[in-house]
Each structure stands twice: as C-alpha cells, then as structure tokens.
Amino acid sequence: MGNESQEALLAEMDNWPTYYPYQLTKQQVVDEMLHH
C-alpha cells in the first residue's frame, strides 16, 4: 500500500466493509443500510 498512488488508496477507502451486530435481524440490517 505504501507505494500505491493517492487515487488507488482513495478508491480502496470507498470499499470498507460494514459490520452489524449479529443480534440484528435481516430487516434491521436492511433498515440500517437504507438510512445511512
């Protein structure tokens, strides 16, 4: 990563995974995703 261009690093930052608590139902996860 240290040798990559600024553009490559910024593109990578757009793809961070999002984690939700395992207790949430599918519908709660969908609601979270749609409202952020």
RAFENRA-V78502 format. One record per pair of residues at least 6 apart in sequence whose ideal C-beta (glycine too) atoms are under 8 Angstrom apart, sorted by the first residue. I is the first residue (numbers start at 1). GAP is how many residues later the second one is. D is the distance in Angstrom with one decimal. If there is no record, write none. Layout:
BEGIN
I,GAP,D ; I,GAP,D
END
This chain:
BEGIN
1,8,6.8 ; 1,11,7.9 ; 4,8,8.0 ; 18,15,7.5 ; 20,8,7.8 ; 20,9,5.1 ; 20,12,6.3 ; 24,8,7.3
END
